[in-house]
Amino acid sequence: MNTCPSFPFQNIKLSLEKRVSDLVSRLTLEEKLSFIPFRQGSVKRLGIPGYWIGGNAVQGLVAYEGATTVFPQNLGLSCTWNTELIKEIGGMIGDEARAYYKLRSGLRGLMLRAPVVDLARDPRWGRTDETFGEDPFLTGCMYSAYSIGMRGDHPFYIKTAAILNYFYAGNNERDRLKSSSSINPRNKREYYLKAFETAVREGSVHSVMTAYNAINGTPAICHPDVKAVLKDEWKLDGFVVSAFSDMQQTVDEHQYCNTYAEAAAAAIKAGIDCMMDDSGLVKKSIREALEQGLLSETDIDRAIRNVFRVRMRLGQFDPEAINPYAQITESVLYKQEHRELALRAARESVVLLKNENNMLPLDKERLQSAAVIGPLGDVVCRGFYTGSPPNQVTPLQGIISKLDPNFVQFKDGCDRIILQSAATRRFVGHRHLYDATLAANKEDAGSGEHFKLTDWGLGSHTLLSAANGSYVTCEASGISASAKEVWGWYNKELFNFIPQDDGTVAIKAWNGQIATVVDETIRLKDDAQIGISEKFIIHPVIDGIAEAVAAARASDVAIVVVGNHPLINGREEVDRQDLSLPPQQEKLIQEVHKANPNTVVVIIGSYPFALNWAQENIPAIVYTAHGCQELGNAVADVLFGDYNPAGRLSMTWYRSVLDLPDMLDYDIIKGKRTYLYFEGDPLYPFGHGLSYTDFQFSDLKLSKLKMTADDQVKVKVTVKNTGLRPGDEVVQLYIRANKSRVKRPLKELRGFTRIHLQPGEKGTAEFDLAGTDFACWDVTRDGYAVETGPYTIMVGNSSGHIILEAAVQVHGETIPPRYPYRVIRAENYDDYASVFLDECRDGEARQHGFEVTGSCVSVIGRDGWISFHDVEFESGATGFEARAACATENGSIEMRLDNPDGIPTGICHIGHSGGRQSWGTYSCRLTGAEGRHDVYLRLKGGVHLSSFRFVK
């Protein structure tokens, strides 16, 4: 940290731009290259320290050196619907990050990957837990608050820089390194970009990370939207960094570039400033790109300037005395205020899904006995990006704190088993007292090890050794009971028991290897052949469900705690296959309820579940997310009424996976995804959540009933607590366009506020709506349009429970008919069938009077169509011209009016062009194209269409 400036870039009196320019001008080309990798080099002659970009602050700071405060998973935080709370959490994370930065002598920790902003359009996505839910407005507000808190409020210095993840439309884990998301302009502008836009335009974000996937055929790392949208349109005040190893994956996985030099050049040209690949590989690749003329030194300067601009605002080149955030020390770590904030976050995130006949809250004064049941009843699970608090509270511990411990029984509902080798007839246990390697070396069942068998569904099981309390895991030497938790990038604690015809089982490890007995020791082998040495006999010791049923029958109330494990069957790299709870958990709930109708189900989950039987039969259901150190206290506070729940769902909870289209279908409009377009009956709607008190909404007032696109309308509504308990209500404001050129959302969230009211107290919720809040993306003119017409303003306490409505007439514009005699990009269709969007690399388009589009429409199979509505041909079109490519023989584009199966008015034949990126101009004559019509372009064969126009 500089105290006496030797160079102008160290002079705090100069402007930021002058300082950055001076620093960059003093670097040699080789030195400049060392600042493109995320592990940035040092330049001792200039006093520039080495620095590592990265680290995680998804639900609290992850510091592997020690303890930090841990909050609920982001999906849980989003259920608070409380931006002030989220801002406080961001600020606290920033404080702890500063403390560890100082402990690390400034090497790393101030540029941190923070919550995933990419929207959770599908609850099967493996990383749903890292998001703020499915809605762009809610996500944008929550992320902005989070990043503002992390940044701090100093006009120049930044406390910590949140890295916004992942730009964009990368919410599938299956084939994520190879897949391409087909995103048309309306989906892109109205949904996928919206949450990013909110945070970036507000200036609270100083870094954005690109996604792993491709978008319309172009990998996100080198997609033109990085520069065109993030930097040029939204004016990102910071730098863009690629996802981990993504430069390399552009070659190895996407196979988009032939060499790493080409990949590095494409990324930097597209707007990437920093790469999270191996430093040596990055520098070597950029050197080669410079030598080959793919990059210039000016390109490198532009990239590193953006990074240095943020590093300077972090204070890395200034005296610590003038940077208020440099004064933060380790004394802030895990202090009492932080623990209290974690408890507040955990409480506010709890969602009461059902409460039939006011079963909750439980009366701890009258309750004489309680059974806590379920595999998640006495554990706090953590995921990949969860820190390590020095202590944490499980649901069981929280419940015991409310009652006489003698009143509480705990049964996890899991079976206890002993394993026996079918080959040697010996029983499995630890090899010896000080070696937890498993071996079939016990003569009798009494000396065999007891394992707790937890069934997580889909063939995923964990085994916990009773002898040492450790999980069975895979090691190079074999299988041992040595893991203290189920955690790690590879799920080495997962096993699948494969039934054999003779009643034995084979045991398959996480990586597909098969357990086998070799000289008593249980080892893993690569081949899948199952012989006698690979067979085991399971001897039941305890029937977990029967034990749980007995406990429930003997208790006043049964509290069943179930859900998922954050790293099993749904996580980074693994999408969920279904929405249901594991069958063993479903059975546990049903059997417990049969024994004791006074059953409460607590769902601890990383994503929504299809709880159809439970919703129909269980009187009370509570949901919360994983991870928080205060999880147990928050759950117990809600169950026993010490806290009145007010969490609201940030995602639609569907009844079945059959309610969803294919995972890789990114069109939420046509696919009817999320509350915005879903027309079915959800199990729980977006925004749902109950309370222990009642609220009344009244007096919905608008400041004006007519407005223009440039106006604002103020919306007020009175809320009264008509119940007997203090509580929070989350007032939600939605809008709906009642007349539009295009299919609009059923409703769109445009405002929310969480207010606390005492019994009998009234409060006023106020919202400001701008004319632009009613806008949609106009594909006919490539911009937002506020359409003239009636709009409904709706207020309620969920998207499924609208209480009050009012109408406002907006005077905007009427989108004119399409003018067919100028170039129309094919991606700007109104409807389609059997096509997808792919990349167009047509370097000669402008020479032929067409646009360089970047995207094209390609056929799925041999026949598909795109339509363009309300086309005004006037007196008539006589011809059609298109920029197209075709990788097969006998391709064609047929022009039809008003119906995809109508009679063609013209057929444009397109022979084999030489490949999918060999573009040419094709034309044909038309007949009967006059007046106003919907136009259907039917694409046949291997046709790729980038743009077209009609000829008078």
ABEGO torsion letter per residue (X at the ends): XBABBABAAABAABBAAAAAAAAAAABBAAAAAAAABABBBBBAAAGBBBBBBEEBAAAEBBBAABBBBBBBBAAAAAAAGBAAAAAAAAAAAAAAAAAAAAAAGGABGABBBBBBABBBABAABAAAAABAEABAAAAAAAAAAAAAAAAEABAABBABBBBBOBOBGABBABGAAABBBBBBAAAAAAAAAAAAAAAAAAGABABBBBBABBBGGBBAAABAAAAAAAAAAAGBBEBBBBBBGAAAAAAAAAGABABAAAAAAAAAAAGBABBBBBAAAAAAAAAAAAAAGABBAAAAAAAAAAAAAAAAAAGAABBAAABAAAABBAAABGBAAAAAAAAAAAAAABBBABBBGGAOBBBAAABABBBBBEAAAABBBBBAABBBBABBBBAAAAAAAABBAAABBBBAGBBBBBBBBAAAGBBBBBABAABABBBBABABAAABBBBBBBBAEGGBBBBBBAAAGBBBBBBAAEBBBABABBBEABBAABBBBBBBAAGBBBBBBAAGBBBBBBGGBBBBBABABBBAAABBBBBBABBAAAAAAAAAAABABBBBBBEBBAABGEBBGBBBABABBBAAAAAAAAAAAAABABBBBBBBBABBBBBAAAAAABABBBBBBBGBAAAAAAAAAAAAGABBBABBBABBBBABAAABBBAABABAAAAGBEAAABABBBABBBGBEBBABBBBBBGBBBABABBBAABBBBBBBBBBBABABBBBBBBBBBBBBABBABBBBABBBABBBBBBBBBGBBBBBBBBBBAAAABBBBAAAGBBBBBBEBBBBBBBABAABBABBBBBBBBBBBBBBBBAABBBBAAABABBBGBBBBBBBBAAAAAAGBBBAGBBBBBBEABBBBBBBGBBAEAEBABBBBBBBBABBGBBBBBBBGBAABBBABBBBBBBAGEAABBBBBBBBBBGBBEBBBBBBBBBEBBBBABBBBBX
